Amino acid sequence: MSHVAVKICGINDAAAFDAAAAAGANYIGFVFFPPSPRNVTPEEAASLSARCSGGPLRVGLFVDPTIEDIAKVLGEVALDVLQLYGSLAVEDVRTRFGLPVWKNISIATSADLPSDAAGADALVLEAVPPSGATRPGGNAAHFDWSLLRDWSAPAPWVLAGGLTPTNVAVAIRTTRATTVDVSSGVERIRGLKDPALIRAFIERARSVYEV
């Protein structure tokens, strides 16, 4: 294994975008979900993406979208990956847009570990949202990583939820994850990324398999 791929999700300002790109993030995530403090409009995402013509792949995160919702975003900003929460059929999305689709899976016990990718190109594994949560996803918590030790993954997968610069190396060693996804774990205040934490997270994730 050469190194772990890193996704910095919820990018919503220039400093965070620049830090993630400069530190070598593999993916930058834009959240298109207004209830989230990390939400961006398609126009804002396009403006941020234009700061770097190459660099990290752009991932668009959508919660219970319609095909029309996704089309509207793609009309403003080019995305490389579509990350979906909700019941919209993966095959319908891929057929319509021709882009890889990641599907989020909430994990509480080993019974939640998927044995089928349901057509997704990759699975994003994170904790079940806490009771009363207004947003899907890990909500800064992580599930029991040891559950993954004997799991036979049906597709490529991404470890997400509750990761920080402090625990990411332990998480990777425990799960053997090859891709990790962080959002709130690199924020200085809710919804606002800290460039120094972004750099530290990427450095520590990459250090695990360095010779």
C-alpha positions in Angstrom: 0.0 0.0 0.0 1.5 3.3 -1.0 -0.5 5.8 0.9 -4.0 6.5 2.2 -6.3 8.7 0.0 -7.9 11.6 1.9 -11.1 13.5 1.4 -11.7 16.8 3.0 -15.4 17.3 3.1 -17.5 20.4 3.7 -15.1 22.9 2.0 -16.8 26.3 2.0 -14.1 28.9 1.9 -11.0 29.8 0.0 -8.5 29.2 2.8 -9.8 25.7 3.3 -9.9 24.9 -0.4 -6.3 26.2 -0.9 -5.0 24.3 2.1 -6.5 21.0 1.1 -5.3 21.3 -2.5 -1.8 22.4 -1.4 -1.5 19.6 1.1 -2.3 17.0 -1.5 -5.9 16.0 -0.6 -7.2 13.4 -3.1 -10.8 14.7 -2.8 -12.5 17.9 -1.9 -16.1 17.6 -0.8 -18.8 20.2 -1.5 -22.0 19.9 0.6 -25.2 20.8 -1.3 -27.6 20.5 1.7 -28.9 23.8 3.1 -29.4 22.6 6.7 -25.7 21.9 7.0 -23.4 24.6 8.3 -21.0 23.5 5.5 -23.6 24.1 2.7 -22.5 25.8 -0.4 -24.5 27.0 -3.4 -23.6 25.6 -6.8 -22.2 29.1 -7.7 -20.1 29.2 -4.5 -18.7 25.7 -5.3 -17.9 26.8 -8.8 -16.0 29.8 -7.6 -14.0 27.7 -5.1 -13.3 25.0 -7.7 -12.0 27.6 -10.1 -9.1 28.4 -7.7 -7.3 25.3 -8.9 -7.7 23.8 -12.4 -6.5 20.4 -11.4 -5.7 19.0 -8.0 -8.2 17.1 -5.8 -11.2 15.4 -7.4 -14.4 17.3 -6.6 -17.1 15.3 -4.8 -20.7 16.6 -4.5 -22.6 15.5 -1.4 -26.4 15.4 -1.7 -29.1 14.4 0.8 -32.3 13.0 -0.6 -31.9 14.8 -3.9 -33.9 14.5 -7.0 -32.3 14.0 -10.4 -33.2 17.6 -11.2 -31.4 18.8 -8.0 -28.2 17.1 -9.1 -28.5 18.4 -12.7 -28.9 22.0 -11.4 -25.7 21.7 -9.5 -23.8 20.1 -12.4 -25.0 22.9 -14.6 -22.9 25.3 -12.5 -19.9 23.3 -11.3 -18.1 20.2 -12.7 -18.0 17.3 -10.2 -16.0 14.1 -10.4 -18.0 12.0 -7.9 -21.5 12.1 -6.6 -22.0 11.1 -2.9 -25.6 10.2 -2.1 -27.6 10.0 1.1 -31.2 8.8 0.8 -33.2 6.5 -1.5 -32.4 7.8 -5.0 -31.4 4.9 -7.1 -27.7 4.7 -7.7 -28.1 3.3 -11.2 -30.5 6.1 -12.2 -27.9 8.7 -11.1 -25.0 7.0 -12.9 -27.1 6.5 -16.1 -28.1 10.1 -16.1 -24.8 11.7 -15.3 -22.1 9.2 -16.1 -20.2 9.9 -12.9 -19.1 7.5 -10.1 -21.5 7.3 -7.3 -20.6 6.9 -3.6 -23.3 5.7 -1.2 -23.3 6.3 2.5 -23.9 3.4 4.9 -24.7 4.0 8.6 -23.0 1.5 11.0 -24.0 0.6 14.5 -23.3 -3.1 14.7 -21.8 -5.8 12.5 -25.3 -6.5 11.2 -25.1 -3.1 9.4 -22.0 -3.9 7.4 -23.1 -4.3 3.8 -22.6 -7.5 1.8 -23.7 -5.9 -1.4 -22.7 -2.5 -2.9 -26.1 -2.0 -4.4 -24.5 -0.7 -7.6 -22.4 2.0 -5.9 -18.8 2.6 -7.0 -17.8 3.0 -3.3 -19.4 2.8 0.1 -18.9 5.5 2.7 -19.0 4.0 6.2 -19.9 6.1 9.2 -21.8 6.0 12.5 -25.5 6.0 12.7 -26.7 9.6 13.4 -27.5 10.3 17.0 -31.2 10.6 18.1 -32.5 14.0 17.2 -29.8 14.7 14.6 -30.9 17.2 11.9 -28.2 15.9 9.5 -27.2 12.5 8.2 -23.7 11.2 8.6 -21.4 10.6 11.6 -22.1 13.9 13.3 -18.5 13.9 14.6 -18.9 10.4 16.2 -17.4 7.2 15.0 -18.6 3.6 15.1 -16.6 0.7 16.6 -13.8 0.4 14.0 -13.0 -3.1 15.1 -16.2 -4.3 13.4 -14.4 -4.0 10.1 -11.6 -6.5 10.9 -13.4 -9.5 9.6 -15.6 -7.8 7.0 -15.4 -8.8 3.4 -16.1 -5.5 1.5 -18.2 -5.8 -1.6 -16.8 -2.7 -3.1 -14.2 0.0 -2.4 -15.0 1.9 0.8 -14.2 5.0 2.6 -13.9 5.4 6.4 -15.8 8.5 7.6 -17.3 10.0 10.7 -15.5 11.2 13.9 -12.0 11.3 12.4 -9.5 13.9 13.6 -5.8 14.5 13.2 -5.4 12.8 16.6 -7.1 9.6 15.9 -6.8 9.1 12.1 -3.7 7.0 12.3 -5.2 4.6 14.8 -8.4 4.4 12.7 -6.4 3.4 9.6 -4.3 0.8 11.5 -7.4 -0.7 13.0 -9.5 -0.8 9.9 -6.9 -1.0 7.1 -8.8 1.8 5.4 -7.4 3.0 2.1 -9.5 6.1 2.0 -10.5 8.4 4.8 -13.0 11.3 4.9 -13.0 14.1 7.4 -15.2 17.2 7.9 -15.9 18.5 11.4 -12.6 17.0 12.7 -10.6 19.6 10.9 -12.7 22.6 11.9 -11.8 25.4 14.4 -15.4 26.3 14.9 -18.5 24.6 13.6 -18.7 24.8 9.9 -15.3 26.5 9.4 -12.2 24.6 8.5 -8.8 25.2 10.0 -6.0 25.0 7.4 -3.5 23.8 10.0 -5.8 21.0 11.0 -6.3 20.0 7.3 -2.5 19.8 6.8 -2.1 17.8 10.0 -4.8 15.4 9.1 -3.4 14.7 5.7 0.1 14.3 7.0 -0.9 11.9 9.8 -3.1 9.8 7.5 -0.3 9.5 4.9 2.3 8.6 7.6 0.7 5.3 8.5 2.1 3.3 5.5 5.2 5.3 4.9 8.4 3.2 4.9 
